Amino acid sequence: MSSTISTGKNFSNHHLHREKPLEETTRVLLFIIIFATVFGNTLVLLTTWKDKRLHQPNKYFIACLAVADLLVGLFVVPVRLHMQLNMADVQPLSLCQFWMLVDGFCEAASIVTLTVISVDRYFKISYPFKYRTWMDTSKSRIIIANIWLISFVAGVISKAYFGCRNENPVYLTVISVLFFFFPSITIILMYTFIFYIVHKKRKMERKGKLGQSHAASQDNSRGQVLMQELKTLRMLSLVVFSFILCWGPNFSLLLISLYTPEYLSSLTQMQKAVIHNLFVVILPSFNSICNPIIYACCDRKYNKAFKQFLANNMFSDFFSRQQSTQMSHITSSRKNKTDIEVGNRKE
């Protein structure tokens, strides 16, 4: 979690030389991240709630992810921004405890949900018939409840360490393994298996080994499977790339600062400040923006639902105002024309 590395001894606020342009840029980016995170994940939740086509167990996991990322945008990043705006070596203890609790809770929920989504997609593609009979709304709610329970425990453990700095190597190593390296390996393996299964099914369809119904419509299915495989490959690449890009430097720097700090001793204070702001402050928070784009916008159902929701709720007000303005102009012009005709008749 992003709070852990920010407490490392080589990247603590006390040792960083603050440069005004760098800090101003960081604050602007945090403002943008807050707005984009809240808007994107709120849109996912509203669309899921409004569109009954999205009331499915696998879509509930995406909604759970959106809730976790929304909480990051509402609480974690704003407190981080507050700390950036009010630079001090010692932050209030109550603020630090609140931030570590919320940060541990929200970031754990986001990462665990990402892992659950990858496993869910694997079973959905590998065993489609069993998945339909086994996974229902009640089971998805049980899984989501366990996600929030695990996240709550992670947040409580984070809060148990008093102060803004935690340099316990055992705790930080366990956190790195549980909330980055293990989820990363799981996600990569799940999506690798998914791509292999899709590729294998494509080869079987080419050879006509999936039954006569597939053989009868082989020409049509080939194109559909090819497009689906390309979309799957694109989505999986984005998922793995964004997750590792946003979280990998954070936890890698954490372990380096704990076990091989000599590799960081040669860096200047400015270089440490840039690395800290980019890899510890910005990128982990930016992942909460990527999630609704990858898991929602790349999904065909969500794509259509987004467009329909925006057209019915946001743009409809604009068009209704435009139509009312036009109608008022037409009514006024007709009234003026009628007045002129009445005047001409009286003459």
C-alpha positions as CSV (number, residue, x, y, z in Angstrom):
1,M,0.0,0.0,0.0
2,S,1.2,3.5,-0.8
3,S,1.3,4.5,2.9
4,T,3.9,1.9,3.6
5,I,6.7,3.0,1.4
6,S,6.2,6.7,2.2
7,T,7.3,5.8,5.7
8,G,10.6,4.2,4.6
9,K,13.7,5.7,6.1
10,N,15.3,6.6,2.8
11,F,12.2,8.4,1.5
12,S,10.7,9.9,4.6
13,N,9.6,13.6,4.5
14,H,12.3,14.5,6.9
15,H,15.1,13.6,4.5
16,L,13.6,15.0,1.3
17,H,14.6,18.4,0.0
18,R,11.3,20.0,-1.1
19,E,11.5,21.9,-4.4
20,K,8.6,24.3,-5.0
21,P,8.0,23.5,-8.7
22,L,8.0,19.7,-8.0
23,E,5.5,20.1,-5.1
24,E,3.2,22.3,-7.1
25,T,3.2,19.8,-10.0
26,T,2.4,17.0,-7.5
27,R,-0.4,18.9,-6.0
28,V,-2.0,19.7,-9.4
29,L,-1.7,16.0,-10.4
30,L,-3.4,15.0,-7.1
31,F,-6.2,17.4,-7.8
32,I,-6.7,15.8,-11.2
33,I,-6.5,12.3,-9.8
34,I,-9.1,13.1,-7.2
35,F,-11.6,14.5,-9.8
36,A,-11.0,11.7,-12.3
37,T,-11.2,9.0,-9.7
38,V,-14.4,10.2,-8.2
39,F,-16.1,10.9,-11.6
40,G,-15.0,7.6,-13.3
41,N,-15.9,5.3,-10.4
42,T,-19.1,7.1,-9.6
43,L,-20.1,6.7,-13.3
44,V,-19.4,2.9,-13.0
45,L,-21.6,2.6,-9.9
46,L,-24.5,4.7,-11.3
47,T,-24.4,2.8,-14.6
48,T,-24.4,-0.6,-12.8
49,W,-27.3,0.5,-10.6
50,K,-29.4,1.9,-13.4
51,D,-28.8,-0.7,-16.1
52,K,-30.5,-4.0,-15.3
53,R,-28.3,-5.7,-17.9
54,L,-25.4,-5.2,-15.6
55,H,-27.0,-6.9,-12.6
56,Q,-24.8,-10.0,-12.9
57,P,-22.4,-11.6,-10.4
58,N,-19.3,-10.8,-12.4
59,K,-20.4,-7.1,-12.8
60,Y,-20.9,-6.9,-9.1
61,F,-17.1,-7.5,-8.7
62,I,-16.5,-4.5,-11.0
63,A,-18.8,-2.4,-8.9
64,C,-16.9,-3.6,-5.7
65,L,-13.7,-2.4,-7.4
66,A,-15.3,0.9,-8.2
67,V,-16.4,1.4,-4.6
68,A,-12.8,0.7,-3.4
69,D,-11.4,3.1,-5.9
70,L,-14.0,5.7,-5.1
71,L,-13.0,5.6,-1.5
72,V,-9.4,6.1,-2.5
73,G,-10.5,9.2,-4.4
74,L,-12.7,10.5,-1.6
75,F,-10.4,9.9,1.4
76,V,-6.9,8.5,0.7
77,V,-5.8,11.0,-2.0
78,P,-7.3,14.1,-0.4
79,V,-5.5,13.3,2.9
80,R,-2.3,12.8,0.9
81,L,-3.0,16.2,-0.8
82,H,-3.5,17.8,2.6
83,M,-0.1,16.5,3.7
84,Q,1.4,17.9,0.5
85,L,-0.2,21.3,1.1
86,N,0.8,21.4,4.8
87,M,4.4,20.2,4.7
88,A,5.7,19.3,8.2
89,D,8.1,16.7,9.6
90,V,5.5,15.7,12.2
91,Q,1.8,15.3,11.2
92,P,-0.9,15.2,13.8
93,L,-1.2,11.7,15.3
94,S,-4.9,11.5,14.7
95,L,-4.5,12.4,11.0
96,C,-1.8,9.8,10.6
97,Q,-3.8,7.1,12.2
98,F,-6.9,7.9,10.2
99,W,-5.0,8.0,6.9
100,M,-3.2,4.7,7.5
101,L,-6.5,3.1,8.5
102,V,-8.3,4.4,5.4
103,D,-5.4,3.9,3.1
104,G,-4.8,0.3,4.2
105,F,-8.5,-0.5,4.0
106,C,-9.1,1.1,0.5
107,E,-5.9,0.0,-1.2
108,A,-6.3,-3.6,0.1
109,A,-9.9,-3.7,-1.1
110,S,-8.8,-2.4,-4.6
111,I,-5.9,-4.9,-4.9
112,V,-7.8,-7.9,-3.5
113,T,-10.8,-7.1,-5.8
114,L,-8.5,-7.0,-8.8
115,T,-7.2,-10.4,-7.9
116,V,-10.8,-11.8,-7.4
117,I,-11.8,-10.4,-10.8
118,S,-8.9,-12.2,-12.5
119,V,-9.8,-15.5,-10.9
120,D,-13.5,-15.0,-11.7
121,R,-12.8,-14.3,-15.3
122,Y,-10.6,-17.4,-15.5
123,F,-13.4,-19.7,-14.2
124,K,-16.0,-18.0,-16.4
125,I,-14.0,-18.6,-19.6
126,S,-12.6,-22.0,-18.6
127,Y,-15.8,-23.6,-17.2
128,P,-18.6,-21.5,-18.7
129,F,-21.5,-24.0,-18.0
130,K,-20.4,-24.8,-14.4
131,Y,-19.8,-21.1,-13.8
132,R,-23.4,-20.2,-14.8
133,T,-24.8,-22.8,-12.4
134,W,-22.4,-22.1,-9.5
135,M,-21.9,-18.4,-9.5
136,D,-25.0,-16.5,-8.5
137,T,-25.9,-13.2,-6.8
138,S,-25.7,-14.7,-3.3
139,K,-22.3,-16.2,-3.8
140,S,-20.9,-13.0,-5.3
141,R,-22.2,-11.1,-2.3
142,I,-20.4,-13.6,0.1
143,I,-17.2,-13.1,-1.9
144,I,-17.5,-9.4,-1.8
145,A,-18.2,-9.5,2.0
146,N,-15.0,-11.5,2.5
147,I,-13.1,-8.9,0.4
148,W,-14.2,-6.1,2.7
149,L,-13.4,-8.2,5.7
150,I,-9.9,-8.8,4.6
151,S,-9.5,-5.1,3.7
152,F,-10.8,-4.1,7.1
153,V,-8.3,-6.3,8.9
154,A,-5.5,-4.8,6.7
155,G,-6.6,-1.3,7.6
156,V,-6.7,-2.1,11.4
157,I,-3.2,-3.6,11.2
158,S,-2.0,-0.5,9.4
159,K,-3.5,1.7,12.1
160,A,-2.0,-0.3,14.9
161,Y,1.4,1.2,14.1
162,F,1.4,4.6,15.7
163,G,2.8,7.7,14.0
164,C,3.4,8.5,10.3
165,R,6.5,6.4,10.0
166,N,6.7,2.6,10.2
167,E,10.1,1.1,9.6
168,N,9.3,-2.4,10.8
169,P,11.0,-4.6,8.1
170,V,8.9,-7.7,9.0
171,Y,5.6,-5.9,8.7
172,L,6.5,-4.1,5.5
173,T,7.9,-7.2,3.9
174,V,4.7,-9.2,4.7
175,I,2.6,-6.3,3.3
176,S,4.6,-6.3,0.1
177,V,4.2,-10.0,-0.4
178,L,0.5,-10.1,0.4
179,F,-0.6,-7.0,-1.4
180,F,1.6,-6.8,-4.4
181,F,3.8,-9.8,-5.3
182,F,1.3,-12.5,-4.6
183,P,-1.6,-10.6,-6.3
184,S,0.6,-9.8,-9.3
185,I,1.7,-13.4,-9.8
186,T,-2.0,-14.5,-9.4
187,I,-3.3,-11.9,-11.9
188,I,-0.5,-12.7,-14.5
189,L,-1.1,-16.4,-14.2
190,M,-4.9,-16.1,-14.5
191,Y,-4.8,-13.9,-17.6
192,T,-2.1,-16.0,-19.1
193,F,-4.4,-19.1,-18.7
194,I,-7.3,-17.1,-20.1
195,F,-5.4,-16.2,-23.2
196,Y,-4.2,-19.8,-23.7
197,I,-7.7,-21.1,-23.4
198,V,-9.1,-18.6,-25.9
199,H,-6.3,-19.4,-28.3
200,K,-6.9,-23.1,-27.8
201,K,-10.6,-22.8,-28.5
202,R,-9.9,-20.9,-31.6
203,K,-7.7,-23.7,-32.9
204,M,-10.4,-26.2,-32.0
205,E,-13.0,-24.2,-33.9
206,R,-10.8,-24.2,-36.9
207,K,-10.5,-27.9,-36.9
208,G,-14.2,-28.3,-36.2
209,K,-13.8,-30.2,-32.9
210,L,-16.4,-28.3,-31.0
211,G,-19.4,-30.0,-32.5
212,Q,-21.5,-29.8,-35.6
213,S,-23.2,-26.6,-34.4
214,H,-19.9,-24.9,-34.5
215,A,-18.9,-26.5,-37.8
216,A,-22.1,-25.3,-39.4
217,S,-21.3,-21.7,-38.6
218,Q,-17.5,-22.0,-38.7
219,D,-17.0,-19.1,-41.0
220,N,-18.9,-16.7,-38.8
221,S,-17.4,-18.0,-35.6
222,R,-13.9,-17.7,-36.8
223,G,-14.2,-13.9,-37.2
224,Q,-16.0,-13.5,-33.9
225,V,-13.4,-15.6,-32.0
226,L,-10.6,-13.7,-33.6
227,M,-12.1,-10.4,-32.6
228,Q,-12.8,-11.6,-29.1
229,E,-9.2,-12.9,-28.8
230,L,-7.8,-9.6,-29.9
231,K,-10.0,-7.7,-27.4
232,T,-9.1,-10.1,-24.7
233,L,-5.4,-9.7,-25.4
234,R,-5.7,-5.9,-25.4
235,M,-7.6,-5.9,-22.1
236,L,-5.3,-8.4,-20.4
237,S,-2.2,-6.4,-21.5
238,L,-3.7,-3.2,-20.1
239,V,-4.7,-4.9,-16.9
240,V,-1.2,-6.4,-16.2
241,F,0.7,-3.4,-17.5
242,S,-1.3,-0.8,-15.5
243,F,-1.3,-2.8,-12.3
244,I,2.5,-3.5,-12.3
245,L,3.3,0.0,-13.6
246,C,1.4,1.7,-10.8
247,W,2.3,-0.5,-7.9
248,G,5.6,-2.2,-8.9
249,P,7.9,0.8,-8.3
250,N,6.3,1.5,-5.0
251,F,6.9,-1.9,-3.5
252,S,10.3,-2.4,-5.2
253,L,11.6,0.8,-3.7
254,L,10.2,-0.3,-0.3
255,L,12.2,-3.5,-0.3
256,I,15.3,-1.7,-1.6
257,S,15.1,0.9,1.1
258,L,14.7,-1.9,3.7
259,Y,17.3,-4.4,2.7
260,T,19.8,-2.7,0.3
261,P,19.7,1.1,1.2
262,E,23.2,1.6,-0.2
263,Y,21.7,1.6,-3.7
264,L,19.8,4.8,-2.8
265,S,22.5,6.6,-0.9
266,S,24.1,7.9,-4.1
267,L,21.0,9.7,-5.1
268,T,20.7,13.5,-4.7
269,Q,18.0,15.0,-2.5
270,M,16.2,16.2,-5.7
271,Q,16.3,12.8,-7.3
272,K,14.9,11.2,-4.1
273,A,12.1,13.8,-4.1
274,V,11.2,13.1,-7.7
275,I,11.2,9.3,-7.2
276,H,9.1,9.7,-4.0
277,N,6.5,12.0,-5.6
278,L,6.2,9.9,-8.8
279,F,6.4,6.3,-7.6
280,V,5.0,6.7,-4.1
281,V,2.5,9.5,-4.3
282,I,1.2,9.7,-7.9
283,L,1.3,6.3,-9.6
284,P,-0.5,4.2,-6.8
285,S,-3.3,6.7,-6.8
286,F,-3.4,6.8,-10.6
287,N,-4.3,3.1,-10.7
288,S,-7.7,4.0,-9.3
289,I,-8.3,6.0,-12.5
290,C,-7.2,3.1,-14.7
291,N,-9.4,0.5,-13.2
292,P,-12.8,1.9,-14.4
293,I,-11.4,2.5,-17.8
294,I,-10.0,-1.0,-18.2
295,Y,-12.7,-3.0,-16.5
296,A,-15.7,-1.0,-17.6
297,C,-14.9,0.9,-20.9
298,C,-13.3,-2.1,-22.5
299,D,-16.4,-4.2,-21.7
300,R,-19.0,-4.1,-24.5
301,K,-21.9,-4.0,-22.1
302,Y,-20.5,-1.3,-20.0
303,N,-19.5,0.7,-23.1
304,K,-23.1,0.7,-24.3
305,A,-24.5,1.4,-20.8
306,F,-22.1,4.4,-20.3
307,K,-23.3,6.0,-23.6
308,Q,-26.9,5.4,-22.8
309,F,-26.6,6.7,-19.2
310,L,-24.8,9.9,-20.3
311,A,-27.3,10.4,-23.1
312,N,-30.3,10.0,-20.8
313,N,-29.0,11.9,-17.8
314,M,-26.3,14.5,-18.7
315,F,-26.8,15.4,-22.3
316,S,-30.6,15.2,-22.2
317,D,-30.6,18.3,-19.9
318,F,-28.6,20.2,-22.5
319,F,-30.8,19.2,-25.4
320,S,-33.9,19.9,-23.4
321,R,-32.7,23.4,-22.7
322,Q,-31.8,23.8,-26.4
323,Q,-35.3,22.6,-27.4
324,S,-37.0,24.8,-24.9
325,T,-35.1,27.8,-26.1
326,Q,-36.0,27.0,-29.7
327,M,-39.6,26.5,-28.8
328,S,-39.7,29.9,-27.0
329,H,-38.2,31.6,-30.0
330,I,-40.8,29.9,-32.3
331,T,-43.6,30.8,-29.9
332,S,-42.5,34.4,-29.7
333,S,-42.1,34.7,-33.5
334,R,-45.5,33.2,-34.0
335,K,-47.0,35.7,-31.5
336,N,-45.3,38.6,-33.1
337,K,-46.6,37.4,-36.5
338,T,-50.1,37.1,-35.1
339,D,-49.9,40.6,-33.6
340,I,-48.8,42.0,-36.9
341,E,-51.7,40.3,-38.8
342,V,-54.2,41.6,-36.2
343,G,-52.9,45.1,-36.6
344,N,-53.1,44.9,-40.3
345,R,-56.7,43.7,-40.1
346,K,-57.6,46.6,-37.8
347,E,-56.2,49.1,-40.3
